Amino acid sequence: MSDAEDETMKRRDGGEADERVGQRAELLPEELAAGSDDPQAQAEAILEESDERTEHPEQTQHDSVQSPD
């Protein structure tokens, strides 16, 4: 297991994950304007996607139209 994967597991397993989600669930101004039915679920999804991109940057570069080849 890589260090990044290990760190992600630690975040997902305990209090740090809850803290990250809680902080991210505080909506940004543009999110407040658009509204959110479930800021907590939105935060979890955003952080999960972010962790995935961090753990697998080569896949992100492959999938993204904005990343150089």
Backbone as a chain_set.jsonl record, in Angstrom:
{"seq": "MSDAEDETMKRRDGGEADERVGQRAELLPEELAAGSDDPQAQAEAILEESDERTEHPEQTQHDSVQSPD", "coords": {"N": [[0.857, -1.175, 0.0], [0.587, 2.193, -0.875], [1.952, 5.287, 0.459], [0.115, 7.373, 0.105], [-2.285, 5.969, -0.25], [-2.428, 4.715, 2.233], [-2.677, 6.948, 3.899], [-5.139, 7.914, 3.009], [-6.819, 5.82, 3.789], [-6.589, 6.07, 6.563], [-7.831, 8.547, 6.881], [-10.409, 7.911, 6.058], [-11.149, 6.106, 7.951], [-11.556, 7.324, 10.427], [-11.781, 10.013, 12.803], [-10.487, 12.14, 11.451], [-11.488, 12.006, 8.88], [-14.161, 12.628, 9.336], [-13.814, 15.246, 10.2], [-12.731, 16.477, 7.916], [-14.884, 16.171, 6.113], [-16.852, 17.573, 7.481], [-15.765, 20.164, 7.442], [-15.695, 20.622, 4.662], [-18.363, 20.499, 4.106], [-19.325, 22.927, 4.743], [-20.698, 25.2, 2.84], [-19.492, 26.776, -0.14], [-19.617, 30.201, -1.36], [-20.746, 30.235, -4.005], [-21.916, 27.742, -4.028], [-23.794, 28.024, -2.035], [-25.478, 29.857, -3.279], [-26.456, 28.315, -5.388], [-27.598, 26.268, -4.004], [-28.029, 23.302, -1.987], [-29.148, 20.087, -1.445], [-28.149, 18.246, 0.307], [-25.567, 18.94, 1.97], [-23.631, 17.486, 3.404], [-23.471, 14.919, 2.164], [-22.71, 15.809, -0.333], [-20.193, 16.908, 0.264], [-18.82, 14.575, 1.057], [-18.781, 13.168, -1.393], [-17.299, 14.922, -3.032], [-14.824, 14.959, -1.688], [-14.13, 12.253, -1.837], [-13.782, 11.92, -4.609], [-11.673, 13.7, -4.951], [-9.669, 12.488, -3.394], [-9.334, 10.154, -4.89], [-8.305, 11.185, -7.298], [-5.914, 12.183, -6.299], [-4.626, 9.875, -5.422], [-4.314, 8.472, -7.79], [-2.894, 9.929, -10.007], [-2.035, 9.567, -12.642], [-4.182, 8.432, -13.988], [-6.002, 10.484, -13.81], [-4.763, 12.384, -15.432], [-4.959, 11.057, -17.846], [-7.741, 10.92, -18.212], [-8.594, 13.565, -18.222], [-9.445, 16.426, -20.136], [-8.122, 18.705, -19.829], [-5.593, 18.24, -18.902], [-2.189, 18.047, -19.863], [-0.873, 15.825, -22.391]], "CA": [[0.0, 0.0, 0.0], [1.388, 3.406, -0.955], [1.727, 6.234, 1.546], [-1.126, 8.101, -0.17], [-3.411, 5.062, 0.034], [-2.452, 4.54, 3.677], [-3.216, 8.186, 4.456], [-6.559, 7.956, 2.676], [-7.503, 4.864, 4.668], [-6.657, 6.672, 7.892], [-8.857, 9.588, 6.851], [-11.723, 7.289, 5.912], [-11.442, 5.272, 9.103], [-11.826, 7.925, 11.717], [-12.126, 11.387, 13.067], [-9.987, 13.085, 10.458], [-12.438, 11.982, 7.769], [-15.325, 13.394, 9.775], [-13.417, 16.647, 10.237], [-12.623, 16.935, 6.526], [-16.234, 16.258, 5.55], [-17.522, 18.676, 8.166], [-15.236, 21.424, 6.921], [-16.093, 20.782, 3.263], [-19.816, 20.641, 4.056], [-19.619, 24.352, 4.819], [-20.805, 25.525, 1.421], [-18.855, 27.95, -0.712], [-20.655, 31.166, -1.758], [-21.461, 29.824, -5.215], [-22.735, 26.584, -3.68], [-24.943, 28.563, -1.307], [-26.373, 30.468, -4.262], [-27.088, 27.242, -6.163], [-28.321, 25.419, -3.067], [-27.611, 21.917, -1.843], [-30.097, 19.316, -0.65], [-27.434, 17.48, 1.327], [-24.165, 19.362, 1.96], [-22.773, 16.427, 3.954], [-23.255, 13.935, 1.097], [-21.954, 16.512, -1.372], [-18.81, 16.986, 0.743], [-18.246, 13.225, 0.991], [-18.524, 12.836, -2.795], [-16.206, 15.772, -3.509], [-13.568, 14.506, -1.085], [-13.821, 10.934, -2.381], [-13.23, 12.142, -5.945], [-10.373, 14.353, -4.778], [-8.733, 11.452, -2.931], [-9.077, 9.261, -6.019], [-7.39, 11.887, -8.212], [-4.619, 12.286, -5.624], [-4.026, 8.538, -5.368], [-4.079, 7.961, -9.146], [-2.772, 11.097, -10.893], [-1.866, 9.169, -14.037], [-5.521, 8.221, -14.535], [-6.581, 11.816, -13.937], [-4.184, 12.986, -16.627], [-5.512, 10.346, -19.001], [-9.17, 11.22, -18.344], [-8.88, 14.989, -18.288], [-9.173, 17.152, -21.375], [-7.312, 19.864, -19.466], [-4.232, 17.815, -18.573], [-1.375, 17.775, -21.055], [-0.561, 14.409, -22.63]], "C": [[0.899, 1.233, 0.0], [1.081, 4.304, 0.242], [0.421, 6.988, 1.355], [-2.343, 7.243, 0.144], [-3.558, 4.853, 1.531], [-3.07, 5.764, 4.352], [-4.715, 8.296, 4.192], [-7.346, 7.007, 3.566], [-7.628, 5.425, 6.071], [-7.757, 7.725, 7.939], [-10.245, 8.967, 6.817], [-12.132, 6.531, 7.16], [-11.884, 6.047, 10.337], [-12.143, 9.389, 11.692], [-11.654, 12.375, 12.028], [-10.93, 13.146, 9.257], [-13.661, 12.81, 8.123], [-15.021, 14.879, 9.775], [-13.332, 17.226, 8.827], [-14.01, 17.131, 5.915], [-16.982, 17.426, 6.179], [-17.066, 20.03, 7.653], [-15.718, 21.661, 5.498], [-17.602, 20.97, 3.129], [-20.25, 22.091, 4.258], [-19.553, 24.88, 3.389], [-20.069, 26.804, 1.054], [-19.946, 28.917, -1.177], [-21.44, 30.746, -3.002], [-22.331, 28.591, -4.97], [-23.973, 27.021, -2.893], [-25.967, 29.144, -2.274], [-27.14, 29.409, -5.046], [-27.952, 26.359, -5.276], [-27.786, 24.002, -3.061], [-28.613, 21.204, -0.953], [-29.418, 18.601, 0.509], [-25.944, 17.84, 1.308], [-23.206, 18.291, 2.464], [-22.449, 15.384, 2.875], [-22.449, 14.551, -0.036], [-20.481, 16.57, -0.981], [-18.125, 15.629, 0.656], [-17.888, 12.857, -0.445], [-17.351, 13.634, -3.352], [-14.873, 15.273, -2.972], [-13.164, 13.126, -1.59], [-13.194, 11.062, -3.772], [-11.842, 12.776, -5.867], [-9.316, 13.347, -4.34], [-8.356, 10.518, -4.072], [-8.099, 9.911, -7.0], [-5.994, 11.995, -7.608], [-3.891, 10.948, -5.635], [-3.62, 8.029, -6.744], [-3.949, 9.116, -10.139], [-2.618, 10.727, -12.364], [-3.217, 8.941, -14.709], [-6.217, 9.565, -14.739], [-6.065, 12.489, -15.194], [-4.742, 12.348, -17.885], [-6.944, 10.764, -19.281], [-9.475, 12.686, -18.617], [-8.548, 15.584, -19.649], [-8.286, 18.364, -21.106], [-5.869, 19.509, -19.162], [-3.446, 17.574, -19.847], [-1.055, 16.289, -21.177], [0.85, 14.077, -22.211]], "O": [[1.853, 1.316, 0.773], [0.089, 4.11, 0.945], [-0.307, 7.223, 2.319], [-3.314, 7.72, 0.731], [-4.674, 4.817, 2.049], [-3.885, 5.633, 5.266], [-5.471, 8.726, 5.064], [-8.426, 7.356, 4.045], [-8.672, 5.271, 6.706], [-8.52, 7.797, 8.902], [-11.159, 9.455, 7.482], [-13.321, 6.331, 7.407], [-12.529, 5.475, 11.216], [-12.683, 9.933, 10.729], [-12.347, 13.353, 11.746], [-11.143, 14.215, 8.684], [-14.142, 13.601, 7.311], [-15.867, 15.688, 9.395], [-13.806, 18.334, 8.576], [-14.271, 18.148, 5.272], [-17.665, 18.179, 5.485], [-17.876, 20.935, 7.454], [-16.109, 22.777, 5.156], [-18.069, 21.539, 2.142], [-21.396, 22.447, 3.981], [-18.474, 24.989, 2.807], [-20.026, 27.768, 1.817], [-21.088, 28.501, -1.371], [-22.662, 30.887, -3.043], [-23.359, 28.412, -5.623], [-25.057, 26.464, -3.061], [-27.171, 28.948, -2.109], [-28.324, 29.577, -5.337], [-28.926, 25.768, -5.742], [-27.163, 23.559, -4.026], [-28.9, 21.652, 0.157], [-30.024, 18.377, 1.557], [-25.145, 17.129, 0.699], [-22.074, 18.206, 1.986], [-21.289, 15.013, 2.697], [-21.6, 13.887, -0.63], [-19.612, 16.306, -1.812], [-16.974, 15.541, 0.228], [-16.819, 12.3, -0.695], [-16.505, 13.088, -4.06], [-13.899, 15.176, -3.718], [-11.975, 12.855, -1.754], [-12.202, 10.4, -4.078], [-10.947, 12.421, -6.634], [-8.198, 13.352, -4.854], [-7.195, 10.134, -4.208], [-7.17, 9.259, -7.476], [-4.999, 11.908, -8.327], [-2.677, 10.898, -5.836], [-2.682, 7.24, -6.859], [-4.797, 9.27, -11.018], [-3.027, 11.49, -13.24], [-3.369, 9.235, -15.895], [-6.934, 9.758, -15.722], [-6.834, 13.096, -15.94], [-4.972, 13.032, -18.882], [-7.329, 10.945, -20.436], [-10.518, 13.004, -19.188], [-7.508, 15.286, -20.237], [-7.761, 18.977, -22.036], [-5.006, 20.386, -19.162], [-3.953, 16.977, -20.797], [-0.976, 15.582, -20.172], [1.28, 12.931, -22.341]]}, "num_chains": 1, "name": "protein.A"}
